[in-house]
Amino acid sequence: MEYISTRNKTLRVKGSTAILEGLSPDGGLYVPESVPVLSLSELERLAGLSYVERAANIMKLYLDEFSREELLSFAEQAYSSDRFQAASPAPVKAVGGDHMLELWHGPTCAFKDMALQMLPHLLSAALQKSGSALNPLILTATSGDTGKAALEGFKDVARTKIMVFYPVEGVSEIQKLQMQTQEGANVFVQAVHGNFDDAQSGVKQIFTDLEMIEALEQSGWKFSSANSINWGRLLPQIVYYVSAYCDMVSLGAVTMGDPVHFCVPTGNFGNILAAFYAKKMGLPIGKLLCASNSNNVLTDFIRTGTYDRNRPFFTTISPSMDILISSNLERLLFDLSGQDDRLLCSMMDTLKSSGRFTVPGPMLQEIQSLLWSGFAGEEETRSTIQAYWNGHRYLADPHTAVALYVKSLYQSEFADKTPIVTVSTANPYKFSEDVLQAIGSRGKDPEDLFAATAFPIPEQIRLLRTKPVRFSGAIDKTSMASAVLGCIQ
Ligand SMILES: *Cc1c(COP(=O)(O)O)cnc(C)c1O
């Protein structure tokens, strides 16, 4: 299986190259040249396997350079029971009449762990296969969840170093503490004065700075990215959709072969795109419900066919979805256009120059038969948290609540009895203050939330305040490059 660029389909690379490079040199995203098919009998076989075995089997279909034993060993390490503290790494739970796919039982309590626990294994193996002598230095700017999950994934991974920049003014108290107390001999965390855009643009500049690249190479290093456009992050996400479907069958919520819908809280479009690939493989998925917060650029796009980022940016209580450019959408559009790389180039150019583009009519029809969309404002998000707490004693984080609200919008608009799985992307303790406020209780700390709800508090959050702070202080954006050089000395 080879991978092609969404902006030039004659550019073909192996899976290991796609994972090592992250982004294609022409600015496009790597996609598999064709999507492997999962037959119903194969699905029935997977239903009898553990999560780890399901992961190895599905990833093997996309990465034929990797042996089954290799992939099984990666999955065993990535999803081991000391890293994922639940019966399954991605359990499906029945809540009232709903089903929740909980993706936050990993080390950092957010769904990013599902991919970032696996990516370092894939990257290390890809590095070995490539025979490159240069070691990867992972550089990431984060608005919260990605940075911590990447640090936890890459800590003490041989031949790698990771440096994460976060904006002093842009992350929650818990998220900051999680990063300041990060363990590992190869990790570097640096706060930057300013907002997320400052940190992000600083990283982008360093990434493409020729002098920096050369200085790195001379010391034996090469920049790499743990960003969500890397195929190595998408692939592990396909697994949990297949796994959730198998679990829905075991729970008796659906008969093997009948459809389920998935409702996904969406930002950069990575999570929901993985569901699209699962559907394309043959997994019986009906509709994909795309849930946004007030930054509802995707809701408008799916309804009208025009993507327009020229709009106010809102800071919400579901910050991981505060995004106006959903990078992974490019992969969906490439597929739905019949791999029309020229159309993609022209749409992405227009997006860059004017902030908007419109898809052709037939493509809009395809988008609408695949996806349905809605959004939740701040009040709807809070009242949904409260309703699930009062009604079912289920504590949803704000991102999950956005999805639950959009699921209810869909159900009130259509008389559709197809079971819906709502994807739950963060542990509520990560957003203790907002969750406490939503359920009408006082306080802001995880301990306050525990006192108010007795909802199980994850150990890694309970112990956060007892851990030594390793990384404190903040630097100016202009000092970011020297901080990077400092960590390869
Ligand atoms: C990253 C994130 C999302 C958005 O996922 P995308 O793949 O960017 O669409 C939703 N919820 C949480 C908690 C996240 O961390």
The ligand as an ORCA input file, in Angstrom:
! r2SCAN-3c Opt
* xyz 0 1
  C      -8.586     17.570     20.052
  C      -9.905     17.439     20.750
  C     -11.135     17.471     20.052
  C     -11.210     17.729     18.559
  O     -10.745     16.633     17.798
  P     -10.320     16.850     16.254
  O      -9.694     15.578     15.866
  O      -9.353     18.005     16.252
  O     -11.567     17.161     15.492
  C     -12.309     17.281     20.769
  N     -12.292     17.117     22.114
  C     -11.138     17.084     22.821
  C     -11.197     16.924     24.301
  C      -9.908     17.239     22.175
  O      -8.761     17.234     22.898
*
